[in-house]
Amino acid sequence: MSDKPVLLVVYDAGSLAPTRLAEAARDNGCSLVFVTAETDHAREMIPTLETVGSVVDTAGRTEAELLDALRALAPAGIITFSEFQIARTVRLAEALGLRYHRSADVEAITHKDRQRERFAEAGVDSVRFRTITAAEQADEAIAYVGLPAIIKPVIGASSRNTQAVTTPQECHAALADMFAGDGESPTETAVMLEELLVGRDTPAPWGDYIAVDCVADGDGDDVRPVFTTSKFALAEPFRERGGYGGFSVVPEDEERAVRDLACRAVRALRIHGVADVEIKLTADGPRVIEVNGRLGAWVDDLAVRSGTSDPAYVAVAAALGRPYETPEVKQDGPIAFHYLIVPPVGARRVASIRNVSALRRLPNVDRVTVLAEPGADADWRIGARGNTAAVIGSAANHRELAATVAAIENVDWITHE
């Protein structure tokens, strides 16, 4: 058996590829043991995981049996990059005596309504909201929150079932649809009606929001930004079009204020390790949208390709309790981007795909990954699962990046119905 320290990775679909995690583990001098979730994705990935580490399959094991198997490995740390495995990772960490988010904080980390309460208590940000578990609660929620407002799941990711409402009728209809479901869209059991944070006027293709990934020790004594992901403008109603970094169109002094707010939000949740903080850029200053208690999507790729930082390395080092370095605000290129092509808001499915090579031939484009196929669901309510392609590349400056985005959107390569 290797004498390297063992890092447990509670594995499911998430924000970091196993091969990239293996590089970070090698650089930190540790061995990986993947604790696979009981999901189709995790089971399908076991052969791949076994090429970069060991696997402890949770299928057919009781919690006690799983803990016995993990204790025998004498692990030095634990981590997950999957939003839906955070709570389980907390339970395992606590039982094994490992550093991670605390059980007393996990609900605030994974439930957006509890986050809002924690932020208000800590003086970080205060936004009116109500938690709704049945469509009949709409009127009371509207009376308290006011309109316009935004509806989003209490637990969720990837812009699923997220939309703004401006009238009581729109709110009632949206809630009825979310709670009843129609066989095509996700059905919710708890959503929030939340005060709508209005972004400042921002020219296309730039977004009126930004994300900061931070690393923290869990006690609030050491919270630092690792990478800032600037965003492209949202697609209707609230669907991400991706991001870029590490040089932002946001002015340096404003980015510093954003990074400070992100660190305060992470501190309020008592995060241990890396977390992703989304922040709205309003006319009155930055406001917290939400925190995800794991590394953000595309963050590591953008940070590494732009030469800004190494979030995967930092995440592993933090999980092992080792020192790490974090960067200052970057004010020069190159600029790495990850642009998402999303269906029109009225689309229901992909009709045809052709001429993908036209996307690949565009200047500044390094890679195109087609995420859909003819017949695939394109309903906006499923969020990121409906994205049609990811376009990855780099640009020398913001003017060049804006031209690249316009060129991507002008390529005729897919039809919807």
Buried (B, 14 or more C-beta within 10 A) or exposed (E): EEEBBBBBBBBBBBBBBBEBBBBBBBEBEBBBBBBBBEBEEBEEBBEEBEEBBBBBBBEEBEEEEBBEBBEEBEBBBBBBBBBBBBBBBBBBBBBBEBBBBBEEBBBBBBBBBBBBBBBBEBEBBBBBBBBBEEBEBBEEBBEEBEBBBBBBBBBBBBBBBBBBBEEEEBBBBBBEBBBEEEEEBBEBEBBBBBBBBBBEEBEEBBBBBBBBBBBBBBEBEEBBBBBBBBBBBBBEBBBBBBBBBBBBBBEEEBBBBBBBBBBBBBBBBBBBBBBBBBBBBBEEEBBBBBBBBBBBBBBBBBBBBBBBBBBBBBBBBBBBEBEBEBBEBBEEBBBBBBBBBBBEEEBBBBEEBEEBEBBEEBEBBEEBEBBBEEEBBBBBBBBBBBBBBBBBBBBEEBEBBBBBBEBBEEBEBBEBE
